[in-house]
């Protein structure tokens, strides 16, 4: 399994801690490096600068190989060559450097050239899933805008893909220009058509949480759990909602339900400490 980027800062919130360890595909193993702290302070996230900052952690052989890949990209003129070059760069950051953001960025660039609905959706969904654990607002906004662009391109190929419509609508919760309600309306249309769409119900819950509609958000997350009792993320988001609302009894109930699904010893300890504070 790939490791989540060191640039993800684990906040004091237990839900974020749980999201990073339990739900992300890239698990954190180190603290932030200086360049990642500088990124968090910057006014606007810049992907090439970020990728350059990661290079100092590469071995000499990795650096030499990466340079050859980047040189090939600048020399490649044909679309087929650039597609192959982006694939090689994506593979490098995934398999060798084990770094999520460059991996998914180059996957997205490749998908744009291919104009493949499947690959556009893969890169967009990967961005959308990962950005929920990001604390840096500018990085989160950049990822949301990238995901929005990828989803939009995919919808031009297939305007009737419900998951793509939901994904596009969800990006408005994370800084894409436009009100969150714009995204909620897109998703609600799918949920009204198909009330058992777990993705739609979950993202409506997330949108309600972002917009401060706590009761509606809780209803949506409970609906998700009716449809998918194993959806651990919804359990912890419910716990967080109730805790923020000052309803410690309900928060404790949901944290205890989530505790049963956690295997990581550090998370178990953190949750047990959290539950003690709610008594």
N, C-alpha and C positions, 0 to 999 in steps of 0.2 A: 504494500500500500504506500502511496506517495505521502510525503510529509507536507503539511500545510506551511505556508510561508512564515518566516520569522517576522515579517512585517505585520502580522496580525497581533494586536495588543489585547491580551485577555483583560477585560474590565472587571470591576468588583462585582458585577452582577453574575450570579450563579448561572442564569440562563445562558449568558454568552459563553461562560466557561464550558458549560455542558454542550452548547452548540459546536464549539471549536473542537472538542475532543470526541464527542459521541456522534455528531452528524456530519462533520466535514470529511472530505475524502483525503485531505492533506493534514496530517496531525502535527501540531507544534512540538518542537523538541528543544528550542533554544529561546533565549531572550532576544529582544530587538537589538540589531546592530546599529551603529551610529548612523549609517546612511538611511536606515529605516526611520529612525527618529527624525532625521532631517526631512524626510519625505512627509512625515506627519505634520511638520511645521509649515510646509510649503503652501502657497496659496492655490496652486493648480497642479494637479498630478500630471506627470509627463512620463510616458511609458519607456521611451528610449533612455532617458536619464536613469530611470529605475533599473532597467536591465543592465546598464553600464555599471551601476553601483553594486550589482550582484557579482560582477566578474572578478572582484578581488578575492572572493571566496573559492574560486575555481583552482584546480591544480594546474601546473604548467601544461600537462598533456591535454587537459580539458580546454584550456585557453587557446592552445594552438589549433585544436580541432574546431572550436567555435569560430575562430578567426577565418578558417577556411570556409566554413558554412556561410558566414556573413559576406565574405568576398564573392562567393559563388552567387549570392543573391543580388549583389550590385551588378554583376556581369550578365546575369540572366535577363534576356529580353523577351523571349517567347513566354506566353502564358503557361504553357506546359512546364517550362523550366522553372518559373517562379513558383508554381504550385508544388513541384518537387522540392524546391529549396525551402519553402515555408514548412513543408512536412518534415524535412530533416531538422530544421531549427526547433520545431515543436517536439520532435522525438528527443532531441538532445536535452532540452530543459525538463522534459518529463522523466526520462530514463537515466540520464547521467547526472545532471545538476539537481534533479528532483525539486524543481521550483515551479509552483503552480501558475503564477501570473504570466510569465513568458510563454509557458506551454500553451495556455488557453488563448493568449493573444495571437500567437502564430497560427494556432488552429483556426482562429477566426479569420485571419488574413487569407489563409488558404481557402477556407470555405467561401469567402467573398469572390475569389477568382473562379472557383469551381461553379458558383451559383447553385450549390446543392442544398436542397431543403433540409435533408437529414443532417448534413455537417454544419449548416448555419444554426440549426436548432440545438445541436450538441454544444457548440461553443457558447451560444446565448444562454442555454439552461445552466451550463457550468458556471458562467459568470453570475447568474441570478442566484444560484444556490450558495455560492461562496461568499458573495458580498453581504449576506445577512450576518456573517460573523465578523465583519470589518468595522473597526471603531473610527478609523480616519475618515472624516466626512468627504474629503476631496478624492480620496481613492475610491470610496464607495460610489460617489457620483460618477467618476470616470467609468467604473465598471458597469454602472447602470446605463449610461449613455451608450457604451459599446454594445451591451446586451440589447438595448432598444434598437440600435442600427441593424444588428444581426437578425432580430425577430422581424423587423420591418422588411428586410430583404427576403426573408423566408415567406412572409405573407404575400409578397408579390408573385411568388411561385405557386403558392397554394393558399388562397384567401380563406379557405374553409377549415383550416386546422385549428380546432378549439384550444389545444394546448399552447399553440403559438400565440393565439389571441390573448390567452390568460397571461402568458409570459410577458408579452408586450405591455399589457395593462399593469402588470406588477412593477415594471421598471419605474413607473411614475411615483412609487412610494419612496424611491431612493435618490431623488435629486434630478431626475430628467425634467427639463423644462415642461411646465404644465402642472395643474393641480392634481393631488392624489385622487380626487373625486373622478377625474377623467379616466384614470386607470380602473377605479372601482366600478364605474359604469360598464366598461368593456367586459370586466370579469363577471359582473352581475348578470349580464345578458346570457352568458354561458350557463351560470348556475341556475337561472330561471328555466332555461331550456332543459338542463340535465342536473337536477338537484343532487344526484349521487356522484357528481364529479368531484373527487377528493381534492384535486389540485385547485379547482375554483373555490371550493369552500375554505381551504387552508389560506389561500392568498386573500380572500375577502376578510378572513379573520385577521391576517397580518395588516391589511389595509385599515381595518377598523382600529387596530392597536396603534398604528402610526398616526391616524387622524384623531385619536383620543376618544373614540366611540367604544368604550370598554365593554359595555354590556353586549353590544352587537358582536364585538370581537369574540367574547366568551361563547356566545351562541354558535358562532361559526366553528370554533375549535372543538366544541362538544359535538357538533355535527360530524366533523372529521373523524372523531373518535368512535362515533356510532358506525361509521362506514369502515374505518380502519383502526381498530383498537390498539394496534401496535405502533401507531404514529406517536413516537416518544416526544418529538419536538412540540407537538400540540399540547401534550401533558405539561411540559415545562413552561410553555408560553402561558397556559392557563394559570399555573402556579404564580408566575410573575405578575400577571394581570391582577389576581386577587391580592397579592402582597402589596402592590402599588396602590390598590384601592383601600388598603388598611384592613382587609378581611383576612386576618391571620389564620383563622380556623380553616377556611376553604383553601388558603394557600398551603397550609400544612398538609391537608389531605392530598392535594395534587403533587406536592413535592414527594410525599411518601409513596405515591403510586409510581412516580418517575424513578425513585430510588430502587425499586424492584427490577428495573430494566437496565440499571447501570452496572458495568463490570469493572471499570477502571478504579483501582483502590483510591487514587487521589480524588476522584470525583465522588466516590462513596463518602469519603471523609468530609469533603466540602459540603455535600448535601446534608450529612448528619449534623454538622455544625449549623448549617442554615436552619434546619428543622428545629434545633434546640432554641434558636432565637425567636421562634414563632410561638413557643409555648407560653 
